[in-house]
Every structure is written in structure tokens, then in C-alpha cells.
Amino acid sequence: MPEPQSHPLYVATRRLVSALDRLENNLKQVSVSMDRDVHQEQQMVYFERENASLKQERENLNAAIAQLQYQYNDLHKVASTIYGKLDDSIRRLSLIIEE
């Protein structure tokens, strides 16, 4: 009588169980991989939104800087005009005092 472990039905059953174990492990790996892909996709969407938000903020800051630069230039012109007038007034007063 053949050994029970060498019986064709036992060998086939053992191979089938082994194949099912491999399939289950592969399925787990695929599931983990899919979960990781979904998580990475969510992160990518978040990063894209954050990047767009930061770009918009940079544009806003650049616009504010440009406006401040324009205002600074205007103030510089006004200050130069005032300085010129004060310098002229001092020169006139000096002439008056000298006479």
C-alpha cells in the first residue's frame, strides 16, 4: 500500500493548497500595492493643490512688491523735490542774511 503522503490525491491537494497560498500572498501584495498607489495619488493631488496655492501666493507677493516699489519711487521723487526746495530756500535765506 502506498504511503499516504505519496498518494496522488494527497500530492494534488498539497500542490493546490500551496498554489492557493501563493495566490493569497500575491493578492495581499497587490492589495498593499494598490493601497500605496492610492495613498501616493492622494498625496500627489494634495501637493499639486499646495503648489498651486503657493504659486498664487507668490504672484500676490510679487504684485505687492511691485506696488510698494512704485510707491517708493513716488516717495523718492517727492522727497527729492522737497529736498531741492529746502536747499533752494536755505540758499536764498543765506543770501538775504549776507546782505
Secondary structure, 3 states (H helix, E strand, C coil): CCCHHHCHHHHHHHHHHHHHHHHHHHHHHHHHHHHHHHHHHHHHHHHHHHHHHHHHHHHHHHHHHHHHHHHHHHHHHHHHHHHHHHHHHHHHHHHHHHC
